[in-house]
Amino acid sequence: MEKIIEIAVIVAGIDEEYQNSVFEGIISCAKEHDANISCFSAFGGVLANSNYDVGEYNIFSLINFEKFDGVILLSNTISDPIEKEKIVNRVKKSGLPVSILDCGDYHEFYNISIDNYTAMKALVSHVIEVHGAKIINYIAGPVSNPEASERQRAFKDIMEEYSISVPEERIYHGDFRAADGKKAIEFFFSSSLEHPQAIICANDAMALSAIEELTNMGYKVPEDIIVTGFDNTYNAKHHRPALTTVSRPLDDAGYKACEVIINAVNGKKQKETIALESSPVFTESCGCKTAEKIDIDEYKISTYKMLNSFRNDISLLNRITAQLAENETPDDNIRTVASLIHEIQCERFAICLCSNWDQVITGKASNGIPEIYQIQGYTEKMSAPLILVNGRNNPVTAFNSSDMFPTPVSGGGNVSYFLPLHFRERCLGYYIFINSSFPLKSLLCHALMLNISNSVENICKLLHLNSMISELDKLYTVDPLCNIFNRNGFIRTAGQIYTSCQNAGR
């Protein structure tokens, strides 16, 4: 039998629409070729907490490249440049075939690129020539992101071609997140400069947020201000006004990224760069009429399913939050998670814990601090107190973290998601979802993991607290020099014996 190809995917923010679209292409190709995908994903940069980000990005240190045949690297989703460089260096050292999306900085990798520059130039040119905009602001993406750099370069080049000046106050540097759209509008309108006639955005999420903020301020789009995006996401298509944007073949890019690795593993010669084209979509938010007709019935059904899914997820989250808050032991925690996690359609779900996750302070700790506080990497030995398969728990007492999986996954065509379990920067373990769309499609996956992680930390604190109470009790009743009862210990112990004798009539 042919060996099943194992591919590691490294990505951040897997629940966002860009990552979703790319991943759909990866999964499609992997299943076609019966390959296994192991996705290592972090939510770094989401909560604006540097300690939390340390705990998130630590999941990438779990990857044992010796277990894989190739790597798909979505470095453009990792916002922290230091973490990005660390993972790139590890991937390079692996010597495996690597495909990377929209990044030509590493000649040893296969680059699957989508032309950002040409489509952005066409979009801005259209806003200037067709709609007469002369005062134009720009909401940029992260500086370290190559796609964001190309889009901003295109914007500046076309503005220079039309001899339109762009002061720095007319550019806001965001991070591709929706909140940046609102912040950008606040930044622009606090300026003494004349209000813009058009706002070009580096992605749809920021554009839609900008439109919402403009609407709240009493402006109409496009009558008062034109707004454009980039990516042609689902929300952009179904927004009112529909968003003028750029359509990119993201699922094709994901498919190609996976196909290149499979071909390379099989010894087929590959192009170093595969370029895909993108195209502008001119519609309502710039003043054009939408050419695309939306099937209202289909949209209603889709919206109902989405809202119903949200309701179910929120119900699950509320119930698991309430029940986890009552737990006082590790076993209680595992039973609670096991009783509710079956509601997520998942072939297999596992919680893997570091061997020192529950280490408590004892009298032997000279400085009152645990000797080991796991921050970087994972312990050599791990436990998996919960491996839920078809509603039944099959725990594993100990396994090597270098194996990543507590129990082997059989066959090909499997998709596994490895997500970090931590409290702030402290590493507690990780989660594994196998053959489930929940990490990709549910906006509550991150919230659910936060709740479980916090509950594990709470149990750990209870263990610490009980240990401290025991230590204090010993100090209260036992003489530290002679190691015999002091007066308090004598009164307590003798009193219990005396009461027992009284009750027994002795």
Disulfide bonds with the S-S distance in Angstrom:
none
